[in-house]
Amino acid sequence: MTTKQRIHTLIRTAAAVLAGAVIIANSACGGASSASAEQIPTPKDGETTAITVGVCPGPYGEMIDEVIAPLLKDDGYVLTTKTFNDYVQPDKALASGKIDANLMQHGNYLKKFSADNDLDLVSLGQTPTLGLGVYSKKFTSIDDIADGASIAVANDGSNLARSLGVLEQNKLVTLKDGVDATKASVNDIANNPKHLDIKPIDAAQLARSLDTVDVALVPGNYSWAAGLDPKDALALERQDDGVIEVFAVAGTNKDTHFAKTVSELLGSDEFKSAIAASRFKDFGKPASWNE
């Protein structure tokens, strides 16, 4: 082989190695970026399908264990829960397929978080919901809240707007005209007659903050987990449809047998009766239950 032929051979070999490296790199990148939930399989006769449901601390994991899981057992689904300590990870885990479903958020939060993070998540229906409460170790009524009192509220966009709505319901603040009630922020307060010091913090810390602030507005799951009694709340939110908890799955699973089974269950008389006989009987109910 001449020197010229050897050079051509080396060039061809180097090109082949480089092409292979590019293919491998592209494959690796594609695998990382395309991670998503796989379809939940339909149980075969005599077999079961395991389902992992993401929850946050509070009553909804218990609602899964005590009410929903037993009702889905005969359909071939065995439900277990995985607890997350914030509102962010359960939706990301659901979108990536690390869990199969979640029950930890209201409808407004699901819509906003999915849009903000470009996630394909869908609600299969609503469940009874423990509303956000106004709690205090210092005051015994809304009217007792003093001028300049410190008020802790959730800092995530959806629950911050929800908390401001509860403050407005109780005539503690007034929001600007025309503000979208589901997107309101502290900057949208038009009138604060008691000069309340509103402190947005992580929702998981709200119950604990009662030792350091005068008042805290605590979402139901965290108040339940902290052992706060709704009867001791200075006020409870007047729930609208957007703040009722939803059972969610990834969009890839919206037409599966599991999704259809859960959707039918959540609107069934069987589920309503099971809730009526449970510890969750006094939770706020989906509007559709009264139709």
C-alpha positions in Angstrom: 0.0 0.0 0.0 1.4 3.4 -1.0 1.7 6.3 1.4 -1.2 8.0 -0.4 -3.4 4.9 0.0 -2.6 4.7 3.7 -3.6 8.3 4.2 -7.0 7.8 2.5 -7.6 4.7 4.6 -6.9 6.6 7.8 -9.2 9.5 6.8 -12.0 7.0 6.0 -11.5 5.3 9.4 -11.6 8.6 11.3 -14.7 9.7 9.5 -16.5 6.4 10.4 -15.5 6.7 14.0 -16.7 10.4 14.1 -20.0 9.4 12.5 -20.6 6.7 15.0 -19.9 9.0 17.9 -22.4 11.5 16.5 -25.1 8.8 16.2 -24.5 7.7 19.8 -24.5 11.2 21.1 -27.8 12.0 19.3 -29.4 8.8 20.5 -28.4 9.6 24.1 -29.7 13.2 23.8 -33.0 11.9 22.3 -33.5 9.5 25.1 -33.0 12.1 27.8 -35.3 14.7 26.3 -38.1 12.3 25.3 -38.6 10.8 28.8 -42.3 10.5 29.4 -45.0 8.4 31.0 -45.7 5.0 29.4 -49.3 3.8 29.0 -50.8 2.1 32.0 -51.6 -1.5 31.1 -55.0 -3.0 31.5 -55.1 -5.8 34.0 -55.4 -9.3 32.5 -57.9 -11.8 33.9 -56.7 -13.0 37.3 -53.8 -10.5 37.4 -53.4 -7.0 38.8 -51.7 -3.8 37.6 -49.7 -1.8 40.2 -50.4 1.9 40.3 -48.2 4.5 42.2 -50.1 7.6 43.1 -48.1 10.7 44.2 -49.5 12.7 47.2 -48.3 15.4 49.6 -48.5 15.2 53.3 -52.2 15.4 54.4 -55.5 13.6 53.9 -55.3 12.7 50.2 -52.9 9.8 50.6 -55.2 8.5 53.4 -58.2 9.0 51.0 -56.4 6.8 48.5 -55.6 4.1 51.0 -58.9 4.1 52.8 -61.4 4.8 50.0 -60.2 4.9 46.5 -57.8 1.9 46.5 -60.4 -0.5 47.9 -62.9 0.6 45.4 -60.5 -0.1 42.5 -59.3 -3.4 43.7 -62.0 -5.4 42.0 -61.1 -3.7 38.7 -57.6 -5.2 39.0 -55.7 -2.2 40.2 -53.5 -2.2 43.3 -52.8 1.4 44.4 -49.9 2.5 46.6 -48.9 6.1 47.4 -45.6 7.9 47.2 -45.3 11.1 49.3 -43.6 14.2 48.1 -42.9 17.2 50.4 -43.7 19.9 47.9 -46.2 20.7 45.1 -43.5 20.7 42.4 -42.1 17.2 42.2 -45.4 15.2 42.0 -46.3 16.8 38.7 -42.8 16.4 37.3 -42.6 12.8 38.4 -46.0 12.2 36.8 -45.0 13.7 33.4 -41.7 11.7 33.4 -43.5 8.4 34.2 -41.9 7.9 37.7 -45.4 7.7 39.1 -48.7 6.8 37.4 -51.1 9.3 38.9 -51.3 12.0 41.6 -53.8 13.4 44.0 -52.3 16.5 45.6 -53.5 19.7 43.8 -56.6 21.6 42.9 -57.7 22.2 39.4 -56.3 25.8 39.2 -52.9 24.7 40.3 -52.8 21.8 37.8 -53.7 24.1 34.9 -51.1 26.8 35.8 -48.3 24.5 36.7 -48.8 22.4 33.5 -48.8 25.5 31.4 -45.8 27.1 33.1 -43.7 23.9 32.8 -45.1 22.7 29.4 -46.4 19.4 30.9 -49.1 17.3 29.4 -51.2 16.4 32.5 -55.0 15.9 32.7 -57.6 15.7 35.4 -59.7 12.6 35.6 -62.2 14.1 38.1 -62.5 15.8 41.4 -62.5 14.5 45.0 -63.8 15.9 48.3 -61.5 18.7 49.5 -60.5 20.1 52.8 -60.4 23.9 52.2 -57.7 26.4 53.0 -58.1 27.7 56.6 -57.1 30.9 58.4 -55.3 29.8 61.6 -53.8 31.8 64.5 -52.3 31.1 67.9 -52.7 34.8 68.8 -56.2 35.8 67.6 -59.5 34.0 68.2 -61.5 35.7 65.4 -61.1 37.5 62.1 -62.2 40.7 63.7 -59.5 40.4 66.4 -56.7 40.5 63.8 -54.7 43.6 64.8 -53.3 46.4 62.7 -49.9 45.5 61.2 -50.4 41.7 62.0 -48.0 39.4 60.1 -49.9 37.0 57.7 -48.1 34.0 56.2 -49.4 32.7 52.8 -48.3 30.2 50.3 -45.7 31.5 47.8 -46.6 29.4 44.8 -48.6 31.4 42.3 -51.8 29.4 42.4 -52.1 29.1 46.2 -50.9 32.7 46.7 -53.8 33.9 44.6 -56.1 31.6 46.4 -54.9 32.9 49.8 -55.4 36.5 48.7 -59.0 35.5 47.7 -59.6 34.2 51.2 -58.3 37.4 52.7 -60.7 39.4 50.4 -63.6 37.1 51.3 -63.0 38.1 54.9 -62.7 41.8 54.1 -59.0 42.0 55.2 -57.8 43.2 51.8 -59.4 44.3 48.5 -57.9 43.3 45.1 -57.7 45.6 42.2 -60.6 45.7 39.8 -60.3 43.4 36.8 -57.6 41.2 38.4 -57.8 37.5 37.5 -58.6 35.9 40.8 -56.5 32.8 39.9 -53.4 34.8 39.2 -53.4 37.6 41.8 -50.2 38.5 43.6 -49.4 40.8 46.5 -48.9 43.6 44.0 -52.6 43.3 43.0 -53.8 44.4 46.5 -55.6 47.7 46.1 -56.6 48.2 49.7 -55.0 46.8 52.9 -56.9 48.7 55.7 -55.2 46.9 58.6 -51.7 47.3 57.0 -51.2 43.5 57.2 -47.6 42.3 56.7 -48.2 39.6 54.1 -45.3 37.1 54.0 -45.3 34.5 51.1 -43.5 31.3 52.2 -43.3 27.7 51.1 -46.7 26.1 51.6 -45.2 23.2 53.5 -43.9 25.6 56.2 -47.2 27.4 56.8 -48.4 25.4 59.7 -45.0 25.6 61.4 -44.9 29.3 60.8 -47.7 29.8 63.4 -45.0 30.0 66.0 -43.4 33.0 64.4 -46.3 34.9 62.6 -49.6 36.1 63.8 -51.8 34.4 61.2 -51.2 31.7 58.6 -53.4 30.6 55.7 -52.8 26.9 55.4 -54.0 24.7 52.6 -56.1 21.7 53.7 -53.5 19.0 53.1 -50.9 20.7 55.2 -53.3 21.7 58.0 -54.5 18.0 58.2 -50.9 16.8 58.3 -50.1 19.2 61.1 -53.1 18.2 63.2 -54.8 21.5 62.9 -58.6 21.2 63.4 -60.7 23.1 60.8 -63.1 23.9 63.7 -60.4 26.0 65.2 -59.9 28.1 62.0 -60.8 31.8 62.2 -62.3 31.2 58.8 -62.4 28.6 56.0 -62.4 29.5 52.3 -65.6 29.5 50.3 -64.6 26.9 47.8 -65.2 27.3 44.1 -64.7 24.7 41.4 -61.1 25.7 40.8 -59.9 24.8 44.3 -61.3 21.3 44.5 -58.6 18.6 44.4 -58.2 16.6 41.2 -57.0 13.1 40.4 -54.5 13.5 37.6 -52.6 11.4 35.0 -50.2 12.1 32.2 -51.8 12.9 28.9 -50.5 9.6 27.4 -52.8 7.8 29.9 -56.0 9.8 29.5 -57.7 7.2 27.3 -56.5 4.1 29.1 -58.7 1.6 30.9 -57.3 2.9 34.2 -58.2 6.5 33.4 -61.8 5.6 32.3 -62.3 3.4 35.4 -61.1 6.2 37.8 -63.2 8.9 36.0 -66.3 6.7 36.3 -65.6 6.0 40.0 -65.1 9.6 41.0 -68.6 10.5 39.8 -70.3 7.3 41.1 -72.8 6.8 43.9 -70.5 4.1 45.2 -67.7 6.7 45.8 -70.1 9.2 47.3 -71.4 6.6 49.8 -67.8 5.5 50.7 -66.9 9.1 51.4 -70.0 9.7 53.5 -68.9 6.7 55.7 -65.3 7.9 56.0 -63.3 10.5 57.9 -63.5 12.8 54.9 -67.3 13.2 55.0 -67.2 16.9 56.0 -64.8 17.9 53.2 -66.0 20.3 50.6 -67.7 18.4 47.7 -67.3 18.8 43.9 -70.1 20.9 42.5 -71.1 18.0 40.2 -72.2 16.0 43.2 -75.1 18.3 43.7 -76.3 18.1 40.1 
